[in-house]
């Protein structure tokens, strides 16, 4: 898998969301292995296997590696295993089996072999994955009807994290949005009527204007001003299609003094005038709402 190829991430996301559903199966457990323990198996399904304490050794299809905290092993259907451990430092492990079905859950399916993470992944945030595994084991024992869909969601979340961990292991760390940039993004999204200057935004991020401008574009693929306008236009569309405010009221709510400028920017962003966007929306106008409320 080429984690350095941006299109690869698109294929991974599409495959896990559009093509298949990861379905938890039994067994799932957290157990302290007995002193004489060893494990020899041919896997019928996938198995997430995580050492929490202790040390051991593994062979999977003849490949040997060390079992220790800080790693997770993703075993695949057909894998042949031979696991042992040091009786003086026994393993405590969490494990969780799962299968694959079509996205509509109607038939068995399989993961694209080219899009499956490595069998042994060194974790950069092991405490997070430990908690995720503990949650999966707990949900496997929860009889409540909501536990089953929650377990599916938790499994997908863990798998998506493992792709990030595997990418880092292969020299392609997936960087999250810089918290300083996110501080500004959150402000623009929450208060689209504001007209922050570049200097004000940089001060909010506690960066120089030049550094902030470069970092913002590198992080989001557009300039600060382009993002501010896009955020305002996104909110304009929401209000036009989901509220009963008039076009003039929406323009004023978003800080526009000139209705013409608002309309021009909406058309440039969405390819339609504010009035046309509203006509295409199923949301009733304020007058229609009032008529419905006062109708006998």
Phi and psi in degrees as a GROMACS rama.xvg file:
@    title "Ramachandran Plot"
@    xaxis  label "Phi"
@    yaxis  label "Psi"
@TYPE xy
-100.068  91.9491  UNK-2
-69.545  -14.722  UNK-3
-79.4817  -8.66123  UNK-4
-93.9833  114.324  UNK-5
-56.0065  -32.3396  UNK-6
-66.6793  -25.0661  UNK-7
-64.1559  -38.5727  UNK-8
-65.4519  -36.4864  UNK-9
-64.3533  -40.2432  UNK-10
-66.2044  -41.4292  UNK-11
-60.9328  -50.4707  UNK-12
-61.3671  -43.7283  UNK-13
-63.7344  -41.0362  UNK-14
-65.6788  -43.4236  UNK-15
-76.216  -22.3149  UNK-16
-103.111  -41.4635  UNK-17
-91.7843  -37.0791  UNK-18
-94.1233  -38.207  UNK-19
-136.995  165.917  UNK-20
-126.894  130.332  UNK-21
-81.2254  123.635  UNK-22
-115.93  114.963  UNK-23
-60.5675  143.621  UNK-24
-132.695  165.767  UNK-25
-85.2423  151.378  UNK-26
-91.3709  163.878  UNK-27
-144.839  135.487  UNK-28
-165.208  164.998  UNK-29
-127.161  119.455  UNK-30
-143.679  145.747  UNK-31
-90.386  118.195  UNK-32
-70.3547  141.92  UNK-33
-64.8566  153.54  UNK-34
-54.2215  -39.0038  UNK-35
-89.7735  11.1881  UNK-36
-62.3076  142.139  UNK-37
-150.983  161.523  UNK-38
-135.971  117.501  UNK-39
-123.792  122.529  UNK-40
-155.448  158.539  UNK-41
-114.745  115.342  UNK-42
-74.1082  130.291  UNK-43
-88.1702  -12.3815  UNK-44
-147.994  -170.341  UNK-45
-82.2303  151.253  UNK-46
-144.506  119.146  UNK-47
-86.6713  123.296  UNK-48
-132.415  113.826  UNK-49
-126.199  116.837  UNK-50
-71.0263  130.752  UNK-51
-102.267  -34.7232  UNK-52
-146.357  159.52  UNK-53
86.5624  -176.667  UNK-54
-141.538  149.501  UNK-55
-160.168  -168.559  UNK-56
-135.836  148.687  UNK-57
-133.265  147.843  UNK-58
-128.904  125.756  UNK-59
-126.48  114.044  UNK-60
54.14  35.2043  UNK-61
88.5731  -10.1151  UNK-62
-88.5547  130.932  UNK-63
-104.046  143.808  UNK-64
-158.825  166.826  UNK-65
-86.3104  142.029  UNK-66
-102.424  122.549  UNK-67
-160.824  160.902  UNK-68
-59.0921  147.824  UNK-69
99.835  -0.350721  UNK-70
-125.537  164.901  UNK-71
-137.338  141.29  UNK-72
-109.719  126.206  UNK-73
-107.872  99.0869  UNK-74
-86.8772  146.181  UNK-75
-113.848  158.782  UNK-76
-55.0563  132.069  UNK-77
93.9635  -12.2487  UNK-78
-63.5011  140.102  UNK-79
-107.493  123.703  UNK-80
-116.586  150.68  UNK-81
-142.917  103.571  UNK-82
-112.605  139.194  UNK-83
-138.16  172.796  UNK-84
-148.915  172.344  UNK-85
-84.2548  113.932  UNK-86
-57.1537  -26.3375  UNK-87
-79.0057  -15.9593  UNK-88
-140.363  67.7945  UNK-89
-65.0979  152.019  UNK-90
-76.9172  139.134  UNK-91
-111.242  124.714  UNK-92
-130.735  149.842  UNK-93
-113.371  135.8  UNK-94
-140.888  154.747  UNK-95
-153.704  116.804  UNK-96
-86.7498  149.793  UNK-97
-152.841  156.488  UNK-98
-118.837  -172.696  UNK-99
-133.412  134.947  UNK-100
-130.857  168.499  UNK-101
-61.8021  162.141  UNK-102
-58.8246  -31.912  UNK-103
-85.8857  3.24109  UNK-104
69.5182  11.8322  UNK-105
-87.8627  -19.7479  UNK-106
-148.183  154.157  UNK-107
-62.2086  151.191  UNK-108
-145.501  -174.878  UNK-109
-143.44  151.941  UNK-110
-75.0556  141.286  UNK-111
-58.7909  118.593  UNK-112
-57.6356  -28.4031  UNK-113
-76.6659  -9.00813  UNK-114
-118.921  24.0236  UNK-115
-100.354  133.317  UNK-116
-61.9949  171.086  UNK-117
-61.6316  157.49  UNK-118
-69.9422  -36.9903  UNK-119
-120.661  118.887  UNK-120
-120.39  124.948  UNK-121
-82.2431  121.98  UNK-122
-87.758  135.783  UNK-123
-91.4365  -18.0634  UNK-124
-130.589  61.9199  UNK-125
-59.6343  -32.727  UNK-126
-62.0781  -36.0057  UNK-127
-65.8592  -47.0977  UNK-128
-68.9931  -31.2318  UNK-129
-61.5903  -45.2943  UNK-130
-65.144  -35.9999  UNK-131
-65.7802  -41.0118  UNK-132
-66.8976  -41.4852  UNK-133
-60.5063  -39.7266  UNK-134
-64.9848  -39.9852  UNK-135
-63.2397  -42.2483  UNK-136
-64.6649  -41.1504  UNK-137
-63.6644  -43.761  UNK-138
-65.5656  -29.8173  UNK-139
-64.6109  -22.6061  UNK-140
-101.948  -1.61704  UNK-141
-86.1822  119.865  UNK-142
-80.6542  -7.71275  UNK-143
-64.2833  140.491  UNK-144
-57.2449  -29.2378  UNK-145
-74.8258  -15.6136  UNK-146
-65.5059  -34.6806  UNK-147
-63.8865  -52.7482  UNK-148
-66.938  -31.2089  UNK-149
-65.3538  -36.0562  UNK-150
-67.0954  -39.5356  UNK-151
-61.8146  -44.7575  UNK-152
-64.2848  -41.3744  UNK-153
-65.4616  -37.4599  UNK-154
-64.9505  -44.4022  UNK-155
-63.1028  -40.8043  UNK-156
-60.4198  -44.8148  UNK-157
-63.4437  -43.7388  UNK-158
-61.8356  -41.4515  UNK-159
-63.2402  -37.6874  UNK-160
-64.7349  -36.065  UNK-161
-66.2062  -33.127  UNK-162
-61.3185  -43.0974  UNK-163
-62.4098  -43.3178  UNK-164
-64.8418  -40.9744  UNK-165
-65.8961  -39.7665  UNK-166
-61.0731  -42.5531  UNK-167
-62.5438  -38.7166  UNK-168
-62.0473  -29.113  UNK-169
-97.4781  14.9614  UNK-170
84.859  17.1973  UNK-171
-128.544  67.9034  UNK-172
-60.8302  139.489  UNK-173
-92.2135  111.682  UNK-174
-86.6233  137.146  UNK-175
-86.3541  164.917  UNK-176
-61.3959  129.546  UNK-177
-54.5316  129.318  UNK-178
-58.0855  -28.384  UNK-179
-69.8676  -38.2937  UNK-180
-71.5485  -39.5261  UNK-181
-62.1502  -32.3533  UNK-182
-57.6236  -40.5162  UNK-183
-75.4303  -42.0131  UNK-184
-57.6841  -45.47  UNK-185
-61.2678  -39.6647  UNK-186
-65.2709  -44.4391  UNK-187
-65.5537  -38.835  UNK-188
-71.1662  -37.0454  UNK-189
-78.561  -30.4036  UNK-190
-130.523  67.9795  UNK-191
-65.6795  -17.2676  UNK-192
-75.6359  -20.2101  UNK-193
-68.3168  151.132  UNK-194
-118.935  73.5012  UNK-195
-64.8615  135.114  UNK-196
-79.0495  164.195  UNK-197
-59.33  -40.4218  UNK-198
-64.3638  -40.9266  UNK-199
-66.6322  -40.7212  UNK-200
-65.3071  -41.4289  UNK-201
-63.9229  -38.2265  UNK-202
-65.635  -37.5023  UNK-203
-63.0231  -35.9314  UNK-204
-84.0871  -5.45705  UNK-205
59.1366  45.7799  UNK-206
-133.622  161.306  UNK-207
-69.1846  157.399  UNK-208
-59.9278  -42.3776  UNK-209
-66.3618  -45.607  UNK-210
-64.9401  -43.7833  UNK-211
-59.8244  -45.1411  UNK-212
-61.4496  -43.9194  UNK-213
-66.3287  -44.5212  UNK-214
-66.8317  -38.2986  UNK-215
-63.0951  -47.3185  UNK-216
-65.4004  -40.5956  UNK-217
-64.5245  -33.012  UNK-218
-79.8037  -37.4793  UNK-219
-118.406  -3.37585  UNK-220
74.7568  13.2939  UNK-221
-153.544  163.82  UNK-222
-74.6801  166.303  UNK-223
-58.4412  -45.0275  UNK-224
-65.8963  -39.3033  UNK-225
-63.3684  -40.6765  UNK-226
-68.1694  -39.5233  UNK-227
-60.7135  -43.9112  UNK-228
-66.7767  -41.8419  UNK-229
-61.8955  -39.8548  UNK-230
-63.4025  -41.0087  UNK-231
-65.6682  -40.5979  UNK-232
-70.893  -32.6273  UNK-233
-63.2454  -42.983  UNK-234
-67.9742  -36.1733  UNK-235
-59.9357  -44.1806  UNK-236
-63.2091  -42.6643  UNK-237
-58.0857  -45.556  UNK-238
-69.7186  -35.5695  UNK-239
-69.1568  -34.2709  UNK-240
-99.9383  -13.9031  UNK-241
-127.427  3.51543  UNK-242
-129.425  168.845  UNK-243
-103.071  11.3123  UNK-244
-64.9545  147.111  UNK-245
-72.957  165.063  UNK-246
-59.9903  -41.373  UNK-247
-63.8986  -42.4544  UNK-248
-63.4328  -38.9581  UNK-249
-66.3498  -43.5433  UNK-250
-58.9679  -45.7888  UNK-251
-65.8744  -39.0567  UNK-252
-62.2688  -27.4108  UNK-253
-97.3468  12.3296  UNK-254
87.338  15.6781  UNK-255
-90.524  129.85  UNK-256
-88.6342  -25.2523  UNK-257
-115.493  121.123  UNK-258
-64.5001  -32.6466  UNK-259
-61.8472  -44.2572  UNK-260
-64.2762  -42.3841  UNK-261
-59.1951  -48.0408  UNK-262
-62.8094  -40.6981  UNK-263
-64.6149  -41.1553  UNK-264
-71.7931  -35.3711  UNK-265
-62.6363  -45.0433  UNK-266
-64.0793  -39.551  UNK-267
-64.7685  -35.5212  UNK-268
-80.8506  -42.695  UNK-269
-113.04  -2.72956  UNK-270
72.4336  16.8322  UNK-271
-153.848  153.87  UNK-272
-73.1374  162.254  UNK-273
-55.1913  -39.5361  UNK-274
-64.9637  -41.3304  UNK-275
-67.6083  -38.319  UNK-276
-61.3715  -41.3427  UNK-277
-66.2038  -39.7746  UNK-278
-63.7229  -31.723  UNK-279
-79.829  -7.52725  UNK-280
-92.0485  142.684  UNK-281
-78.4468  -6.22285  UNK-282
-69.1505  127.571  UNK-283
-70.2444  150.231  UNK-284
-72.4871  169.455  UNK-285
-61.4442  -41.754  UNK-286
-63.3023  -37.2796  UNK-287
-66.0793  -40.098  UNK-288
-61.9128  -44.2857  UNK-289
-63.1499  -39.0254  UNK-290
-63.9187  -39.1888  UNK-291
-67.8821  -36.983  UNK-292
-69.1809  -38.9638  UNK-293
-89.5908  -6.52529  UNK-294
-65.7745  130.774  UNK-295
